[in-house]
Amino acid sequence: MHTNPRDNWLQEVGDFCVATLEDLNDKAQEGEYVSPTDQTMTDLCMGYLFLLSVCNTEGLLDPSKIQNSIDKNITIH
């Protein structure tokens, strides 16, 4: 995934998102109240994990590709 040690924070945030989603899913499964804040956090974590996945799939986090695409206009959908 990330070969550069300084990029480990990206995976750490991803791990935090996975743990948060598990906690929120457990809360919902147990029938506890899911607040609007919980829903916002779910959306935020899902969005981060999706974008991280797209960036990894497209190789956008590869340092050599980052340098080569600095001058390019790239939009991720």
Residue frames relative to the residue before (quaternion, step in Angstrom):
aa qw qx qy qz dx dy dz
M 1.0000 0.0000 0.0000 0.0000 0.00 0.00 0.00
H 0.7945 -0.0764 0.0880 0.5960 3.61 0.16 -1.23
T 0.2385 -0.8040 0.5322 0.1162 3.56 -0.58 1.15
N 0.6519 0.5007 -0.3116 0.4767 3.57 1.15 -0.49
P 0.4726 -0.7050 0.4449 0.2859 3.63 -0.66 1.07
R 0.6405 0.5298 -0.3486 0.4330 3.60 1.03 -0.62
D 0.6465 0.5127 -0.3186 0.4666 3.58 1.25 -0.27
N 0.3946 0.7387 -0.4695 0.2795 3.60 1.26 0.05
W 0.5691 0.6084 -0.3926 0.3895 3.59 1.09 -0.54
L 0.5810 0.5747 -0.3809 0.4324 3.59 1.12 -0.57
Q 0.6827 0.4618 -0.2754 0.4947 3.57 0.95 -0.89
E 0.6182 0.5456 -0.3470 0.4469 3.60 1.04 -0.72
V 0.6382 0.4931 -0.3230 0.4953 3.59 1.00 -0.76
G 0.6277 0.5335 -0.3284 0.4622 3.59 1.02 -0.78
D 0.6507 0.5072 -0.3090 0.4731 3.57 0.98 -0.86
F 0.6287 0.5242 -0.3254 0.4733 3.57 1.04 -0.80
C 0.6453 0.5210 -0.3160 0.4608 3.58 0.98 -0.83
V 0.6448 0.5139 -0.3240 0.4640 3.59 0.94 -0.86
A 0.6666 0.4953 -0.3047 0.4663 3.60 0.89 -0.91
T 0.6459 0.5189 -0.3149 0.4630 3.58 0.99 -0.83
L 0.6585 0.5016 -0.3069 0.4696 3.58 0.94 -0.86
E 0.6233 0.5278 -0.3407 0.4657 3.60 1.03 -0.72
D 0.6592 0.5060 -0.3057 0.4647 3.59 0.93 -0.89
L 0.6882 0.4744 -0.2864 0.4683 3.58 0.89 -0.90
N 0.6202 0.5254 -0.3387 0.4739 3.58 1.09 -0.66
D 0.6314 0.5208 -0.3278 0.4719 3.59 0.97 -0.83
K 0.6300 0.5419 -0.3236 0.4524 3.57 0.97 -0.87
A 0.6846 0.4737 -0.2809 0.4774 3.57 0.90 -0.94
Q 0.6541 0.5260 -0.3105 0.4461 3.60 0.96 -0.86
E 0.6893 0.4641 -0.2714 0.4856 3.58 1.12 -0.68
G 0.5364 -0.6666 0.3791 0.3523 3.56 1.29 0.11
E 0.4094 0.7031 -0.4829 0.3237 3.57 1.21 0.33
Y 0.6271 -0.5448 0.4098 0.3768 3.54 -1.27 0.47
V 0.1796 -0.7529 0.6269 0.0893 3.56 -0.89 1.01
S 0.2658 -0.8077 0.5125 0.1197 3.53 -0.33 1.30
P 0.6562 -0.4811 0.3866 0.4341 3.58 -1.25 0.21
T 0.6131 0.5393 -0.3445 0.4633 3.60 1.10 -0.65
D 0.6237 0.5246 -0.3305 0.4760 3.58 1.03 -0.78
Q 0.6648 0.5016 -0.3018 0.4641 3.58 0.94 -0.87
T 0.6305 0.5237 -0.3278 0.4699 3.57 1.03 -0.78
M 0.6577 0.4992 -0.3091 0.4720 3.58 0.95 -0.86
T 0.6148 0.5363 -0.3404 0.4675 3.59 1.04 -0.73
D 0.6700 0.4961 -0.2940 0.4675 3.58 0.88 -0.95
L 0.6533 0.5218 -0.3080 0.4539 3.57 0.96 -0.88
C 0.6774 0.4859 -0.2878 0.4715 3.59 0.90 -0.93
M 0.6504 0.5064 -0.3202 0.4669 3.58 0.93 -0.84
G 0.6510 0.5187 -0.3108 0.4588 3.57 0.97 -0.83
Y 0.6497 0.5093 -0.3177 0.4664 3.58 0.94 -0.86
L 0.6794 0.4879 -0.2999 0.4588 3.58 0.84 -0.94
F 0.6257 0.5297 -0.3369 0.4630 3.58 1.04 -0.72
L 0.6939 0.4702 -0.2837 0.4657 3.59 0.82 -0.97
L 0.6201 0.5280 -0.3417 0.4689 3.60 1.03 -0.73
S 0.6471 0.5191 -0.3093 0.4650 3.57 0.99 -0.84
V 0.6573 0.5008 -0.3084 0.4712 3.59 0.92 -0.90
C 0.6585 0.5087 -0.3120 0.4586 3.59 0.90 -0.89
N 0.6610 0.4908 -0.3074 0.4772 3.59 0.98 -0.80
T 0.6565 0.5208 -0.3091 0.4496 3.58 0.92 -0.89
E 0.7374 0.4091 -0.2143 0.4929 3.56 0.96 -0.90
G 0.4542 -0.7094 0.4336 0.3200 3.58 1.27 -0.10
L 0.3384 0.7856 -0.4659 0.2266 3.57 1.20 0.41
L 0.6760 0.4793 -0.2982 0.4736 3.58 1.21 -0.32
D 0.4455 0.6628 -0.4605 0.3875 3.58 1.31 0.12
P 0.4809 -0.7108 0.4237 0.2899 3.62 -0.55 1.13
S 0.6497 0.5122 -0.3387 0.4482 3.62 0.96 -0.71
K 0.6713 0.4797 -0.3005 0.4786 3.58 1.03 -0.71
I 0.5905 0.5625 -0.3721 0.4432 3.57 1.10 -0.64
Q 0.6671 0.5034 -0.3004 0.4597 3.57 0.87 -0.95
N 0.6952 0.4831 -0.2762 0.4550 3.59 0.96 -0.84
S 0.7506 0.3973 -0.2198 0.4801 3.60 1.12 -0.50
I 0.3494 0.7604 -0.4912 0.2419 3.59 1.23 0.12
D 0.7409 0.4070 -0.2280 0.4832 3.58 0.94 -0.83
K 0.6038 0.5602 -0.3590 0.4390 3.59 1.25 -0.05
N 0.3755 -0.6896 0.5717 0.2380 3.54 -1.21 0.59
I 0.0436 0.8110 -0.5769 0.0866 3.59 -0.30 1.28
T 0.1017 -0.7777 0.6192 0.0365 3.54 -0.89 0.99
I 0.2163 -0.7622 0.5985 0.1186 3.56 -0.89 0.98
H 0.1131 -0.7937 0.5961 0.0437 3.57 -0.79 1.04
